[in-house]
Amino acid sequence: MQGKDIFDLAPLEIHTRGTKANPTIIRSRDPVRYVGCTGVPGELHEVNWLVIDQTHEFDRCDQCGNVYKWSAYEPDENFPAVEKGGLHHH
């Protein structure tokens, strides 16, 4: 795992506003992901924290209207597949 950015904390580069037909895709290995929206195409409003949830059809910023959609990362040797309902830890 050395040299891998397993937390994926880099800012998203969004150049066009997401819509229901063409949402901004948010990849995650967990059933939810927290996203700080500042507006599209950038810094149109204060940070609005959203919870992007795999069980939602989409999530929308109530400040700028950008539409986000949860999507699973492809599983690899370091992370198992994410099933509906999330990962189970025992």
C-alpha beads as a LAMMPS data file, in Angstrom:
LAMMPS data file: protein, C-alpha beads

90 atoms
89 bonds

1 atom types
1 bond types

-500.0 500.0 xlo xhi
-500.0 500.0 ylo yhi
-500.0 500.0 zlo zhi

Masses

1 110.0

Atoms # bond

1 1 1 0.000 0.000 0.000
2 1 1 3.048 2.208 0.092
3 1 1 2.659 5.139 -2.278
4 1 1 -1.110 4.658 -2.740
5 1 1 -3.571 7.415 -1.848
6 1 1 -6.124 5.124 -0.222
7 1 1 -8.151 7.997 1.248
8 1 1 -8.621 9.930 -2.034
9 1 1 -8.738 13.364 -0.370
10 1 1 -7.777 15.401 -3.433
11 1 1 -10.276 18.079 -4.499
12 1 1 -12.609 17.174 -7.355
13 1 1 -12.045 19.081 -10.572
14 1 1 -15.588 19.965 -11.648
15 1 1 -15.982 22.151 -14.724
16 1 1 -19.690 21.682 -15.459
17 1 1 -22.661 21.475 -13.128
18 1 1 -23.995 17.970 -12.543
19 1 1 -27.600 17.309 -13.539
20 1 1 -29.987 14.395 -12.979
21 1 1 -29.180 13.215 -16.513
22 1 1 -25.420 13.745 -16.116
23 1 1 -24.497 13.884 -12.391
24 1 1 -21.103 14.550 -10.838
25 1 1 -19.881 11.036 -9.958
26 1 1 -18.523 10.525 -6.433
27 1 1 -16.572 7.293 -6.051
28 1 1 -16.497 5.584 -2.674
29 1 1 -15.629 2.315 -0.982
30 1 1 -18.146 2.991 1.793
31 1 1 -21.931 3.319 1.557
32 1 1 -21.704 7.098 2.110
33 1 1 -19.157 9.776 1.312
34 1 1 -18.951 13.325 2.641
35 1 1 -18.405 16.023 0.016
36 1 1 -17.839 19.739 0.544
37 1 1 -19.459 21.655 -2.326
38 1 1 -18.302 25.237 -2.972
39 1 1 -20.272 25.669 -6.183
40 1 1 -19.711 24.864 -9.806
41 1 1 -17.550 25.952 -11.626
42 1 1 -15.900 26.860 -8.324
43 1 1 -16.188 28.942 -5.171
44 1 1 -19.671 30.327 -5.773
45 1 1 -20.719 29.823 -2.149
46 1 1 -19.385 28.807 1.269
47 1 1 -18.644 25.112 1.778
48 1 1 -21.882 23.136 1.942
49 1 1 -21.247 19.634 3.337
50 1 1 -23.279 16.884 1.684
51 1 1 -23.677 13.196 2.450
52 1 1 -23.559 11.296 -0.842
53 1 1 -25.405 8.033 -0.155
54 1 1 -25.401 4.852 -2.248
55 1 1 -29.113 4.325 -1.495
56 1 1 -30.116 7.708 -2.977
57 1 1 -30.937 8.124 -6.645
58 1 1 -28.875 11.329 -6.441
59 1 1 -27.915 14.061 -3.951
60 1 1 -28.130 17.793 -4.715
61 1 1 -26.413 20.857 -3.253
62 1 1 -29.151 23.207 -2.017
63 1 1 -26.878 26.226 -2.628
64 1 1 -25.909 25.812 -6.307
65 1 1 -28.024 22.859 -7.467
66 1 1 -25.110 20.617 -8.462
67 1 1 -26.249 16.973 -8.626
68 1 1 -24.006 14.225 -7.221
69 1 1 -24.272 10.446 -7.641
70 1 1 -22.538 7.764 -5.523
71 1 1 -20.554 5.133 -7.448
72 1 1 -18.466 2.246 -6.138
73 1 1 -14.751 1.998 -6.769
74 1 1 -13.737 -1.138 -8.608
75 1 1 -12.601 -3.671 -5.997
76 1 1 -8.895 -4.480 -5.832
77 1 1 -6.534 -6.507 -3.660
78 1 1 -6.603 -3.870 -0.896
79 1 1 -10.351 -3.276 -0.794
80 1 1 -13.194 -5.802 -1.169
81 1 1 -16.326 -5.130 -3.176
82 1 1 -18.898 -2.848 -1.538
83 1 1 -22.314 -4.450 -1.267
84 1 1 -25.618 -2.618 -0.896
85 1 1 -25.884 -1.790 2.789
86 1 1 -22.147 -1.278 3.274
87 1 1 -19.200 -3.255 4.491
88 1 1 -19.622 -5.535 7.487
89 1 1 -16.880 -5.378 10.098
90 1 1 -16.592 -8.254 12.584

Bonds

1 1 1 2
2 1 2 3
3 1 3 4
4 1 4 5
5 1 5 6
6 1 6 7
7 1 7 8
8 1 8 9
9 1 9 10
10 1 10 11
11 1 11 12
12 1 12 13
13 1 13 14
14 1 14 15
15 1 15 16
16 1 16 17
17 1 17 18
18 1 18 19
19 1 19 20
20 1 20 21
21 1 21 22
22 1 22 23
23 1 23 24
24 1 24 25
25 1 25 26
26 1 26 27
27 1 27 28
28 1 28 29
29 1 29 30
30 1 30 31
31 1 31 32
32 1 32 33
33 1 33 34
34 1 34 35
35 1 35 36
36 1 36 37
37 1 37 38
38 1 38 39
39 1 39 40
40 1 40 41
41 1 41 42
42 1 42 43
43 1 43 44
44 1 44 45
45 1 45 46
46 1 46 47
47 1 47 48
48 1 48 49
49 1 49 50
50 1 50 51
51 1 51 52
52 1 52 53
53 1 53 54
54 1 54 55
55 1 55 56
56 1 56 57
57 1 57 58
58 1 58 59
59 1 59 60
60 1 60 61
61 1 61 62
62 1 62 63
63 1 63 64
64 1 64 65
65 1 65 66
66 1 66 67
67 1 67 68
68 1 68 69
69 1 69 70
70 1 70 71
71 1 71 72
72 1 72 73
73 1 73 74
74 1 74 75
75 1 75 76
76 1 76 77
77 1 77 78
78 1 78 79
79 1 79 80
80 1 80 81
81 1 81 82
82 1 82 83
83 1 83 84
84 1 84 85
85 1 85 86
86 1 86 87
87 1 87 88
88 1 88 89
89 1 89 90
